[in-house]
């Protein structure tokens, strides 16, 4: 038992080291930007775009960090929302957008290597993020759903960039420590799910959804790995499988569009739930939109076979 826990702790430390190498520079950059007035200066240009989807201007910085750096970059910029008095709905929208579209330069380069267009899949992720945000925002405004202020989760332990230097430093260290605890819990959960066979059962449950979107059984298993664990894993497996087995371009494009839209459903979603986002927004609705978009893409490829050649890398 001791050896097992030690090995899980080592794995958690490696993941956490990768995380802080991204989060800490972003957190420091945000703090410096706030100190020199850059946040206030860039707020007005971002405000109209964010207002269209019911978000404060500060959310724009979080999303830029997500689109370019990744999920951990978005987490590093989240303290900007501490002063914005965001609702659970607004926080959930930001988190869902970050999950739809993050680390685009790196992840879509993997997708291109695996066999689908960099620009199409990147545009697909951005479209899904903003379209989904508009839908959820309109729903929240019309019904009052998730209109309560954020009162739980990691966000409350993050220091606002406008805080004093010492308060900011202490709160930042506390939030990083809390994030480490969450990482350890997620690593243990993933391992338990694997050892108990629950991951395999989840994979079996995913198969009908993937086949509904046009995927064959051959590519469904590796796509499921990407959907549950991450684009890097899934994309890497598709690269390997495509080299060993001659998958048709249409199947590769569909699989990579699926993974691009919704991946790492366990780990990344867990991080966003820990921040205080709502599970219906960051998981259930996101997967439903992915299913709809994938069905439309599959029908489009069937109706216009020439599209496959344009979308396959």
C-alpha positions in Angstrom: 0.0 0.0 0.0 2.8 2.4 0.9 4.6 1.7 -2.4 1.4 2.2 -4.3 0.7 5.6 -2.6 4.3 6.6 -3.1 4.1 5.9 -6.9 0.8 7.8 -7.2 2.4 10.7 -5.3 5.3 10.7 -7.7 3.0 10.8 -10.7 1.0 13.6 -9.1 4.2 15.6 -8.5 5.2 15.2 -12.1 1.8 16.4 -13.3 1.9 19.3 -10.8 5.3 20.3 -12.0 4.0 20.6 -15.5 1.0 22.5 -14.2 3.0 25.1 -12.2 5.4 25.6 -15.1 2.4 27.0 -16.9 0.2 28.4 -14.1 2.8 30.4 -12.2 4.1 32.4 -15.2 0.5 33.2 -16.2 -0.4 34.2 -12.6 2.7 36.5 -12.4 2.0 38.0 -15.8 -1.6 38.8 -14.8 -0.4 40.4 -11.6 2.2 42.5 -13.4 -0.4 43.5 -16.1 -2.7 44.6 -13.3 0.0 46.6 -11.6 1.0 48.5 -14.7 -2.6 49.1 -15.7 -2.6 46.9 -18.8 -5.7 45.0 -17.6 -7.7 48.2 -17.3 -6.4 49.4 -20.7 -7.4 46.2 -22.5 -10.7 45.8 -20.8 -12.7 48.2 -23.0 -11.7 46.6 -26.3 -12.7 43.1 -24.9 -15.9 44.3 -23.3 -18.2 44.3 -26.4 -17.2 40.8 -27.4 -17.6 39.4 -23.9 -20.9 41.3 -23.4 -22.4 39.4 -26.4 -22.0 36.1 -24.4 -22.9 37.6 -21.1 -19.4 37.8 -19.6 -17.4 40.5 -17.9 -14.4 42.0 -19.8 -12.0 40.1 -17.4 -13.2 36.8 -18.9 -11.5 37.8 -22.2 -8.1 37.5 -20.6 -8.9 34.1 -19.2 -10.1 32.9 -22.6 -7.0 34.2 -24.4 -4.8 32.3 -21.9 -6.9 29.2 -22.6 -6.9 29.5 -26.4 -3.1 30.0 -26.5 -1.6 28.4 -23.4 -4.1 25.8 -22.3 -6.4 24.8 -19.5 -3.8 25.5 -16.9 -3.1 28.9 -18.4 -6.8 29.6 -18.0 -6.7 28.5 -14.3 -3.7 30.8 -13.8 -5.7 33.7 -15.2 -8.9 32.9 -13.3 -8.1 35.2 -10.3 -9.1 38.1 -12.6 -12.7 37.0 -12.1 -12.4 37.4 -8.3 -13.1 41.1 -8.6 -15.8 40.7 -11.3 -18.5 39.2 -8.9 -19.3 36.5 -11.5 -22.2 34.2 -11.1 -22.0 30.4 -11.2 -23.4 30.6 -14.7 -20.7 33.0 -15.9 -17.9 31.0 -14.3 -19.3 27.8 -15.8 -19.5 29.4 -19.3 -15.8 30.6 -19.1 -14.8 27.1 -17.9 -16.8 25.4 -20.7 -15.3 27.6 -23.3 -11.8 26.9 -22.0 -12.6 23.1 -22.2 -13.8 23.4 -25.8 -10.9 25.5 -27.0 -7.5 25.5 -25.3 -3.9 25.1 -26.3 -4.9 25.5 -29.9 -1.4 25.9 -31.4 -0.1 22.7 -29.8 -3.1 20.5 -29.8 -4.2 21.2 -33.3 -0.7 20.6 -34.5 -1.1 17.1 -33.1 -4.4 16.8 -34.8 -2.8 17.8 -38.1 -0.1 15.2 -37.7 -2.8 12.6 -37.0 -4.7 13.4 -40.2 -7.1 16.4 -40.0 -6.9 20.0 -41.0 -5.3 22.3 -38.4 -7.4 25.3 -39.4 -10.7 23.5 -39.7 -10.5 21.8 -36.3 -9.2 25.0 -34.6 -12.1 27.0 -36.1 -14.5 24.2 -35.1 -13.4 24.4 -31.4 -13.6 28.2 -31.4 -17.1 28.1 -33.0 -18.3 25.5 -30.5 -16.9 27.6 -27.6 -18.7 30.8 -28.5 -21.8 29.2 -29.8 -22.2 27.2 -26.6 -21.5 30.3 -24.5 -24.2 32.2 -26.3 -26.8 29.4 -25.7 -26.0 28.9 -22.0 -25.9 32.7 -21.4 -29.3 33.2 -23.0 -30.7 30.3 -21.0 -29.3 31.7 -17.8 -30.7 35.1 -18.5 -34.1 33.8 -19.5 -34.6 31.5 -16.5 -32.3 32.8 -13.8 -30.5 29.5 -13.7 -27.1 29.5 -12.0 -27.6 33.2 -11.2 -26.2 32.9 -7.7 -22.7 34.4 -6.9 -19.8 32.0 -6.9 -19.5 30.9 -3.3 -17.6 27.6 -3.5 -14.6 26.1 -5.1 -11.0 26.9 -5.8 -11.8 30.4 -7.2 -12.5 31.8 -3.7 -9.0 30.8 -2.6 -7.4 32.6 -5.5 -6.1 36.1 -4.9 -7.3 39.0 -7.0 -4.5 40.6 -9.0 -5.5 43.9 -7.4 -4.7 42.5 -3.9 -1.6 43.6 -2.0 1.6 41.9 -2.8 1.7 39.8 0.4 -2.0 38.9 0.2 -1.6 37.9 -3.4 1.5 35.8 -2.7 -0.1 33.9 0.2 -3.4 33.3 -1.6 -1.6 32.2 -4.7 0.4 29.7 -2.7 -2.7 28.4 -1.0 -4.5 28.0 -4.4 -1.6 26.1 -5.8 -1.5 23.8 -2.7 -5.2 23.2 -3.1 -4.7 22.5 -6.8 -2.0 19.9 -5.9 -4.5 18.2 -3.6 -7.0 18.1 -6.4 -4.4 16.7 -8.8 -3.6 13.9 -6.3 -7.3 13.1 -5.9 -7.8 13.0 -9.7 -4.7 10.7 -10.2 -6.0 8.3 -7.6 -9.5 8.4 -9.1 -8.2 7.7 -12.6 -6.2 4.8 -11.3 -9.1 3.4 -9.3 -11.4 3.7 -12.4 -8.8 1.8 -14.5 -8.2 -1.0 -11.9 -11.8 -1.6 -11.2 -12.7 -1.8 -14.8 -14.9 1.3 -14.7 -12.9 3.0 -17.4 -13.5 0.0 -19.7 -17.3 0.2 -18.9 -17.2 3.9 -19.7 -15.5 3.1 -23.0 -18.3 0.6 -23.8 -20.9 3.2 -23.0 -19.1 5.7 -25.3 -19.2 3.3 -28.3 -22.8 3.9 -29.2 -22.4 7.7 -29.0 -19.3 7.5 -31.2 -20.9 5.2 -33.7 -24.0 7.6 -33.8 -21.7 10.3 -35.0 -20.5 8.2 -37.9 -17.4 6.5 -36.5 -16.8 2.8 -37.2 -15.9 0.3 -34.4 -12.3 0.2 -35.5 -11.6 3.8 -34.6 -14.0 4.1 -31.7 -11.7 2.7 -29.0 -8.8 5.0 -29.7 -11.2 7.9 -30.0 -12.6 7.0 -26.6 -9.1 7.2 -25.1 -8.8 10.7 -26.3 -12.3 11.7 -25.2 -11.8 10.4 -21.7 -8.1 11.0 -21.1 -6.9 13.7 -23.5 -6.2 14.8 -27.1 -2.5 14.1 -26.8 -3.2 10.5 -25.9 -5.9 10.0 -28.4 -4.1 11.8 -31.2 -0.9 9.9 -30.5 -2.8 6.6 -30.7 -4.5 7.6 -34.0 -1.1 8.5 -35.5 0.2 5.1 -34.4 -2.9 3.2 -35.6 -3.0 5.1 -38.9 0.6 4.0 -39.6 -0.2 0.4 -38.8 -3.7 0.2 -40.3 -4.9 2.1 -43.3 -7.8 4.1 -41.8 -9.9 5.9 -44.4 -9.5 9.7 -44.3 -13.2 10.3 -43.5 -12.9 8.2 -40.3 -9.7 10.0 -39.2 -11.3 13.4 -39.7 -14.4 12.4 -37.7 -12.4 10.9 -34.9 -10.1 13.9 -34.7 -13.0 16.3 -34.8 -14.6 14.4 -31.9 -11.4 14.5 -29.8 -10.8 18.2 -30.6 -14.3 19.2 -29.3 -14.4 17.0 -26.2 -11.4 15.4 -24.6 -10.0 14.7 -21.2 -13.6 14.5 -19.9 -12.4 13.2 -16.6 -9.3 15.2 -15.6 -10.0 18.6 -17.1 -13.7 18.5 -16.2 -12.6 17.6 -12.6 -10.4 20.7 -12.4 -13.2 23.0 -13.6 -15.7 21.4 -11.1 -13.1 22.1 -8.3 -13.0 25.8 -9.3 -16.8 26.0 -8.8 -18.3 25.4 -12.3 -21.6 23.6 -12.8 -21.4 20.0 -14.1 -24.4 20.4 -16.3 -22.6 23.2 -18.2 -19.1 21.9 -18.3 -19.8 18.3 -19.0 -23.4 17.3 -19.9 -24.2 20.2 -22.2 -20.7 20.2 -23.7 -21.0 16.5 -24.7 -24.5 17.0 -26.1 -23.3 19.9 -28.3 -20.4 17.7 -29.5 -22.8 15.0 -30.5 -24.9 17.4 -32.5 -21.9 19.0 -34.2 -20.4 15.6 -35.0 -23.6 14.3 -36.5 -23.8 17.4 -38.7 -20.1 17.0 -39.8 -20.7 13.3 -40.6 -23.8 14.2 -42.7 -21.8 16.9 -44.5 -19.0 14.6 -45.3 -21.5 12.0 -46.7 -23.2 14.7 -48.8 -20.0 16.2 -50.1 -17.2 13.5 -50.3 -14.8 16.1 -51.8 -14.8 17.8 -48.4 -12.9 14.9 -46.9 -9.9 15.6 -49.1 -9.9 19.2 -48.0 -10.3 18.4 -44.3 -7.8 15.6 -44.2 -4.3 16.8 -43.5 
